[in-house]
Amino acid sequence: MTFITPRHDEAHRILGTTCQRRFSVIDWGVQHLTDPEGDIMSAPVSVPGQAAIEVDSISKSFRTAGDERVDAVRGMSFTIRSGEVVALLGPNGAGKSTTIDMILGLTHPDSGTVRVFDGAPLDASRSGRTAAVAQSGGLLAENTVQQTMRVIAALHPGSSIGSCMSRAGITDLADRQVSKCSGGEQQRLRFALALLPDPDLLILDEPTAGMDVRARRDFWREIRAEAQAGRTILFATHYLDEVDEFADRVILIKEGRVIADDTADAIRTTAGGCTVSAELTPGTLDRIGLAGTRLLEERSGRTYLHNPDSDALTRRLLELGGRGIRVVPRSLDDAFLALTSTTTEN
Ligand SMILES: Nc1ncnc2c1ncn2[C@@H]1O[C@H](COP(=O)(O)OP(=O)(O)OP(=O)(O)O)[C@@H](O)[C@H]1O
């Protein structure tokens, strides 16, 4: 199993202590965990349409240093089928990373269950069926790209360094020192490393962080190819255009709960209608009094609002002396803001 994660202590604690007999931990920043004989179990072929990930009513709380309880995940349920490309989307602190950690078996839910390929999450990671790419950390700066690939490939007999490097678009970077690679190039290296065990499930936590527009486009083309080859992809991202373009399905989470689970188009329709923006005098917001009105954001002197009945909202803003009123069909960004924001009545 190969873990590429900045959650060093977490992986070390769980895998290094609970699986010591079966696993060795080569600790040089990346968690490389394999059984001592280098015996990687062959991955069963996943069947399209079968459940790859089953998350059933999971909850997870933490205690802060000040002994306050944080409910990171609260009763979350969803199923991801083999071959799906699914985006986990939510504002900062929504519970995305905690959920991913539970799917990887790095941490366990306080209640509820997570199954990966109908087994324990850790077993799927152990057998190489799950591989993860985190957004940062986990690479040795002084090694070259090729050396990094070789070290990890040695843990996965039969893996093809050339193919994985080519699919991740880093063939030309083979002799470059990791420290000289840009953030986006390092990210592609992590991706190539994750491909080495030939995983059925790829979990990517903000995979394109640090990539420019072209690199992001190339990266997603490769991910698409991996999905078409039958791999299941779950990714967390803050880039809504990526969700729109690449995800078959979006699981939108807020405050540890799933608040929407559908295609990007359907979510846009659910959160439907138009965004209404206007220049408002102070205090106007409190006087709108139209049920279902949500404040999306206030920016550059304009207030952006949503109500399923945008005509009624427009009339109300006119009554209240709103100026420069604009009504525009909503983008996925708007839908995201609408679904994760609070109503003006709150
Ligand atoms: N080990 C921990 N100890 C205490 N609180 C934690 C711990 N891990 C996560 N949390 C808290 O749980 C909540 C969910 O965190 P999580 O990292 O899962 O969110 P996220 O959606 O991944 O956020 P981001 O987009 O900012 O990465 C946050 O309030 C976070 O501060």
The ligand as an ORCA input file, in Angstrom:
! r2SCAN-3c Opt
* xyz 0 1
  N      -7.551     16.356     14.514
  C      -8.468     17.316     14.688
  N      -8.645     17.881     15.899
  C      -9.589     18.823     16.104
  N     -10.416     19.283     15.139
  C     -10.264     18.763     13.907
  C      -9.284     17.761     13.619
  N      -9.391     17.448     12.298
  C     -10.369     18.209     11.800
  N     -10.893     19.001     12.751
  C     -11.998     19.961     12.601
  O     -13.066     19.277     11.975
  C     -13.717     20.120     11.040
  C     -13.679     19.489      9.660
  O     -12.325     19.495      9.220
  P     -11.883     18.934      7.801
  O     -10.413     19.081      7.704
  O     -12.451     17.580      7.612
  O     -12.627     19.950      6.804
  P     -12.384     20.218      5.237
  O     -13.730     20.263      4.616
  O     -11.427     19.223      4.706
  O     -11.745     21.661      5.257
  P     -10.706     22.368      4.216
  O     -11.453     22.578      2.938
  O     -10.399     23.653      4.908
  O      -9.525     21.458      4.087
  C     -13.019     21.461     11.113
  O     -13.730     22.285     12.007
  C     -11.663     21.106     11.675
  O     -11.106     22.199     12.384
*
